[in-house]
Amino acid sequence: MSAQHDAAIIGWAHSRFGKLEEVPDAEALIGLVAREAIADAGLEPHEVDAVFLGTFNAGFQQQDFPSSLVFQAVPELRFKPATRFENACATGSAAIHGALDFLGARRGKVTLVVGVEKMTSTPGPRVGEILLSASHLKTESGIEAGFAGVFGRIAEAYFQRHGDASDALAAIAAKNHRNGVDNPYAQMRKDLGYDFCRNESEKNPYVARPLKRTDCSLVSDGAAAIVIAEGDVAGNARRAVKFRATAQVNDFLPIARRDIIRFEGAREAWARALDRAGLSLSDLSFAEVHDCFTIAELIEYEAMGLTPEGQGSRAALEGWTARDGRLPVNRSGGLKSKGHPIGATGVSMHALAAMQLTGEAGDMQLPKADRAGVFNMGGAAVANYVSILERA
């Protein structure tokens, strides 16, 4: 991926995330956001040159080959190129990178990126099996509790090396639930408080020790869409959020091949993106990061360089990442509160960051929002995507 882009986000749309029983399938979810995003960009459908769709590839729906489903919602897009992207929980960002590559190759000037997932109509045990397919099944299929079990093992290993971080995990969960109250798209808009998140209870049982229910992101339905345009079109838009730099870094799939508590791929992605942007972490106003589990957000503090290795707890416990802290993290509520419809997550993160940077975030709005870092992760730090965004 090149160091700089002249591409910018000029429009977006976002469905509510949650158990959307009134929306029957992914096709209907796409219909909630595709046309709205194009209109939000101030464009007509015929001005879109290509479509990039992100949806997970492991069985939440029987309908595969979904790229042209966008045409159901916007029939004017017929005969445009449309491609499906997939990279586990980073699927949405993979689709965004596909759009950036298309624009960078000068194949067109305007792209529509849609991320979507319909998860809640799948029985719970099957959801666990589907998600576990994003791990290395030859060596990790026996881990109990699905992906929560994978991250439970990561948390155990982190505690063994750096000490019990249960207080910090509870602080992260409480922060993200508090932030989620202000997000109209969030699945769970309830301030649970630190004590509830910290203590095991009937309503907050262990899912995979040391992780409790409040440490785990939610099974969700939802969709998000963004319109990305090249410089000339973006320059004429009513507002634009520029990709100052991006990075994609993939690591080994098996946990056994890596020092799993260091998130080395995430560390490398942040370093490359900031270097390409000519910035340091302190130049960012806020970050949206991939808190599929609270331990992931904690380790990501270290991977992005907010704290030294092993000291991520400080950022959580001392309020560095709170909305009024030195680097607010997940002002949207993150995956923890907002929900995590797999294919939609990366697109949602970029849309919500764009809202912040243009002063359109409503109750979520931060007083200072000049530059953002977005980190979207597939698997246990396997597919790692970082975007540095700023208002054009």
C-alpha positions in Angstrom: 0.0 0.0 0.0 1.4 3.4 -1.0 2.5 5.8 1.7 0.0 8.5 0.7 -3.4 8.6 -0.8 -5.4 11.5 -2.4 -8.6 9.5 -1.7 -11.1 10.7 0.8 -14.4 9.6 2.4 -17.1 11.9 1.2 -20.3 10.1 2.4 -21.5 7.5 4.7 -24.5 5.6 6.2 -24.8 3.4 9.2 -27.6 1.1 10.4 -28.4 0.4 14.0 -26.4 -2.6 15.3 -28.0 -5.3 17.3 -30.6 -8.1 17.0 -32.5 -6.7 14.1 -35.3 -9.2 13.8 -37.2 -6.9 11.5 -34.4 -7.1 8.9 -34.5 -10.7 7.5 -31.1 -11.0 5.8 -27.9 -9.4 4.6 -29.5 -8.4 1.4 -32.0 -6.3 3.3 -29.3 -4.9 5.6 -27.4 -3.7 2.5 -30.6 -1.9 1.4 -30.5 0.2 4.6 -27.2 1.8 3.8 -26.1 1.6 0.1 -28.3 4.3 -1.5 -28.2 6.5 1.6 -24.4 6.6 1.6 -24.3 7.7 -2.1 -26.9 10.4 -1.4 -24.9 11.6 1.7 -21.9 12.1 -0.6 -24.1 14.4 -2.8 -23.8 12.0 -5.8 -26.1 10.0 -8.0 -25.7 6.2 -8.3 -24.5 6.4 -11.9 -21.4 8.4 -10.7 -20.2 5.4 -8.7 -17.5 3.5 -10.6 -17.2 0.3 -8.5 -18.6 -1.5 -5.5 -16.7 -3.2 -2.8 -18.6 -5.5 -0.4 -17.2 -6.9 2.9 -19.0 -9.9 4.5 -17.6 -12.8 6.5 -17.0 -16.1 4.6 -18.0 -18.8 7.0 -21.6 -19.6 7.0 -23.8 -17.0 8.7 -25.9 -17.1 5.5 -26.4 -19.7 2.8 -26.4 -16.9 0.1 -22.8 -16.7 -0.9 -21.4 -14.7 -3.9 -23.0 -11.5 -2.5 -21.2 -8.7 -4.3 -24.0 -8.0 -6.8 -26.6 -7.9 -4.0 -25.8 -4.2 -3.7 -27.6 -3.9 -7.1 -30.8 -5.1 -5.5 -30.8 -1.9 -3.4 -29.4 0.4 -6.1 -30.3 -1.0 -9.5 -28.6 1.9 -11.3 -25.3 0.3 -10.4 -26.0 -2.6 -12.7 -23.0 -3.4 -15.0 -20.5 -1.7 -12.6 -17.7 -3.9 -11.3 -18.6 -5.3 -7.8 -16.2 -7.4 -5.7 -16.6 -9.2 -2.4 -13.7 -9.0 0.1 -13.1 -11.1 3.2 -10.4 -11.1 5.8 -12.1 -12.4 9.0 -13.0 -9.6 11.4 -11.0 -7.1 9.3 -13.2 -7.8 6.3 -14.6 -4.3 6.2 -11.2 -2.7 6.1 -10.1 -5.2 3.4 -13.0 -3.9 1.2 -11.8 -0.3 1.9 -8.3 -1.2 0.9 -9.7 -2.7 -2.3 -11.5 0.6 -3.1 -8.3 2.5 -2.3 -6.3 0.3 -4.7 -8.9 0.7 -7.4 -8.7 4.5 -7.1 -4.9 4.5 -6.9 -4.8 2.5 -10.1 -6.9 5.3 -11.7 -9.6 2.8 -12.8 -12.3 5.2 -11.6 -13.0 8.2 -9.4 -15.8 7.1 -7.0 -16.2 3.8 -5.1 -18.9 2.5 -2.8 -17.8 0.3 0.1 -20.4 -1.7 2.1 -19.8 -3.9 5.1 -22.6 -6.2 6.3 -23.4 -9.2 8.6 -26.5 -10.9 9.8 -25.4 -13.0 12.8 -28.3 -13.2 15.3 -30.5 -15.6 13.3 -27.7 -18.3 13.7 -27.9 -20.4 16.8 -25.4 -19.5 19.5 -23.2 -22.7 19.4 -23.0 -22.5 15.6 -21.9 -18.8 15.9 -19.0 -20.0 18.0 -18.1 -22.6 15.4 -18.2 -20.1 12.6 -16.1 -17.6 14.4 -13.5 -20.2 15.4 -12.9 -20.9 11.7 -10.9 -17.7 11.8 -8.3 -19.5 13.9 -5.9 -22.2 12.9 -8.1 -25.3 13.1 -5.3 -27.8 12.9 -3.9 -26.6 16.2 -6.7 -24.6 17.9 -10.0 -26.3 17.1 -10.0 -28.0 20.5 -10.1 -24.7 22.4 -13.3 -24.5 24.4 -15.7 -21.5 24.2 -14.8 -20.6 20.6 -12.9 -17.3 20.0 -13.6 -16.2 23.6 -11.5 -19.3 24.6 -8.7 -18.1 22.3 -8.7 -14.7 23.8 -9.1 -16.2 27.3 -5.8 -18.0 26.7 -4.2 -14.7 25.5 -5.4 -13.0 28.7 -4.0 -15.8 30.9 -0.6 -15.6 29.1 -0.6 -11.8 29.5 -1.4 -12.1 33.2 1.4 -14.6 33.7 4.0 -12.3 32.1 2.8 -8.9 33.3 0.5 -9.5 36.3 -3.2 -9.7 36.8 -4.8 -7.0 34.7 -8.5 -7.7 35.7 -8.9 -4.2 37.0 -7.8 -2.7 33.7 -10.0 -5.0 31.7 -13.0 -3.9 33.8 -12.1 -0.3 33.3 -12.0 -0.8 29.5 -15.4 -2.5 29.5 -16.9 0.2 31.7 -15.4 3.0 29.6 -16.7 1.5 26.4 -20.2 0.9 27.8 -20.3 4.5 29.1 -19.3 5.7 25.6 -21.9 3.5 23.9 -24.7 5.4 25.7 -24.0 8.3 23.3 -24.0 6.2 20.1 -27.4 6.0 18.5 -26.2 3.0 16.4 -24.9 1.0 19.3 -26.4 -2.4 20.3 -26.0 -1.9 24.0 -26.6 1.7 25.3 -26.2 1.1 29.0 -23.6 2.4 31.4 -22.9 -0.8 33.3 -20.3 0.8 35.7 -16.9 -0.4 36.8 -18.1 -2.6 39.7 -20.5 -4.6 37.5 -17.8 -5.2 34.9 -15.2 -6.1 37.5 -17.1 -8.7 39.5 -18.4 -12.1 38.5 -22.1 -12.4 39.0 -25.1 -14.3 37.7 -25.5 -11.5 35.0 -21.8 -11.3 34.4 -20.4 -14.9 34.4 -17.1 -16.1 33.2 -17.2 -17.0 29.5 -13.6 -18.2 29.2 -11.5 -17.4 32.3 -10.3 -14.7 33.0 -12.8 -13.2 30.6 -16.3 -12.5 31.7 -19.4 -11.6 29.6 -18.5 -7.9 29.9 -15.1 -8.6 28.4 -16.6 -10.0 25.1 -18.1 -8.1 22.2 -21.6 -8.8 21.1 -23.1 -11.0 18.4 -24.8 -8.5 16.0 -26.6 -7.7 12.8 -25.7 -4.5 11.0 -24.4 -2.7 8.0 -22.3 0.4 7.2 -21.3 2.1 4.0 -18.9 4.8 2.9 -18.2 6.5 -0.4 -14.5 7.0 -1.2 -13.6 9.3 -4.0 -10.3 10.4 -5.6 -8.9 13.9 -5.1 -10.8 15.9 -7.8 -14.2 14.6 -6.8 -13.4 14.8 -3.1 -12.2 18.4 -3.5 -15.7 19.4 -4.8 -17.6 17.5 -2.1 -19.3 19.3 0.8 -16.9 17.7 3.2 -14.2 15.1 2.9 -12.1 13.0 5.2 -8.7 12.1 3.7 -6.7 8.9 4.1 -3.4 10.4 5.1 -1.9 6.9 5.3 -2.8 3.2 5.5 -1.1 0.0 6.3 -2.0 -3.7 6.1 0.2 -6.3 7.9 -0.6 -10.0 8.1 1.0 -12.4 10.5 1.1 -16.2 10.9 -2.3 -17.8 11.6 -1.3 -20.3 14.3 -0.9 -18.7 17.7 2.0 -21.1 18.4 4.1 -19.4 15.7 4.0 -16.1 17.5 4.5 -14.3 20.8 0.7 -13.9 21.0 0.6 -11.3 23.8 2.7 -8.8 21.8 0.3 -8.4 18.8 3.4 -8.0 16.6 1.4 -7.5 13.4 -0.6 -4.8 15.0 2.5 -3.1 16.2 4.1 -3.2 12.7 0.9 -1.9 11.1 0.7 1.1 13.5 4.4 1.9 13.0 4.1 1.7 9.2 1.0 3.9 9.0 2.3 6.6 11.3 5.7 6.6 9.5 3.9 7.0 6.1 1.8 9.8 7.5 4.8 11.5 8.9 3.2 11.6 12.3 3.6 10.2 15.8 0.8 8.8 18.0 0.6 12.1 19.9 -0.5 13.8 16.8 -3.8 11.9 16.8 -6.9 13.3 18.4 -8.6 9.9 19.0 -8.6 6.3 17.9 -11.1 3.6 17.1 -9.6 0.2 17.8 -10.7 -3.4 17.6 -11.9 -4.4 21.1 -13.4 -7.8 20.2 -12.4 -8.6 23.8 -11.1 -6.2 26.4 -7.7 -7.9 26.5 -7.4 -7.0 22.8 -7.8 -3.3 23.5 -5.4 -3.5 26.4 -2.6 -5.1 24.3 -3.4 -2.7 21.4 -2.5 0.3 23.7 1.0 -1.2 23.8 1.1 -2.2 20.1 0.2 1.4 19.1 2.9 2.8 21.4 0.6 4.5 23.9 2.4 2.7 26.7 5.5 0.5 27.0 5.0 -3.2 26.8 3.3 -4.7 29.8 2.0 -1.3 31.0 -1.3 -1.1 29.0 -3.2 -1.2 32.3 -1.9 2.3 33.2 -3.7 3.8 30.2 -7.0 2.2 31.2 -6.8 2.8 35.0 -5.4 6.4 34.8 -8.0 7.5 32.3 -5.7 8.1 29.3 -8.2 6.6 26.9 -11.4 8.1 28.4 -13.2 10.7 26.3 -11.4 13.5 28.1 -8.1 11.6 28.3 -4.9 12.2 26.3 -6.0 9.8 23.5 -9.7 8.9 23.6 -10.1 5.4 22.4 -13.5 4.0 21.2 -15.6 7.0 21.8 -18.2 5.1 19.8 -18.4 2.4 22.5 -16.2 0.1 20.4 -17.2 -3.4 19.5 -17.9 -4.0 23.2 -20.9 -1.7 23.3 -21.6 -0.9 19.6 -21.7 -4.6 18.5 -19.5 -6.6 16.1 -21.3 -7.6 12.9 -18.1 -9.0 11.4 -18.1 -7.7 7.9 -19.6 -4.3 8.9 -17.1 -3.5 11.7 -14.2 -2.0 9.7 -16.5 0.1 7.6 -18.4 1.3 10.7 -15.1 2.3 12.4 -14.2 4.5 9.4 -17.7 6.0 9.1 -17.7 6.9 12.8 -14.2 8.4 12.7 -15.3 10.5 9.7 -18.3 11.7 11.6 -16.0 12.8 14.4 -13.6 14.5 12.1 -16.3 16.5 10.4 -18.1 17.5 13.6 -21.1 15.3 12.8 -20.9 12.8 15.7 -23.7 14.2 17.7 -23.6 13.2 21.4 -20.4 11.3 20.7 -18.6 14.4 19.4 -15.2 15.1 20.9 -14.1 18.7 21.5 -10.9 18.1 19.5 -11.0 15.9 16.4 -8.4 16.7 13.9 -6.8 13.3 13.1 -7.9 9.8 13.8 -6.2 6.4 14.0 -8.4 3.4 13.0 -7.3 -0.2 13.8 -9.3 -3.2 12.6 -8.0 -6.7 13.3 -8.9 -10.1 11.8 -8.4 -13.1 13.9 -6.0 -13.0 16.9 -3.9 -10.2 15.5 -3.5 -12.0 12.1 -4.9 -9.4 9.6 -4.0 -5.9 10.9 -5.2 -2.7 9.2 -4.5 0.8 10.3 -5.8 4.0 8.7 -4.7 7.6 9.6 -7.6 9.9 8.7 -7.8 13.7 8.8 -10.3 16.2 7.6 -9.4 17.5 4.1 
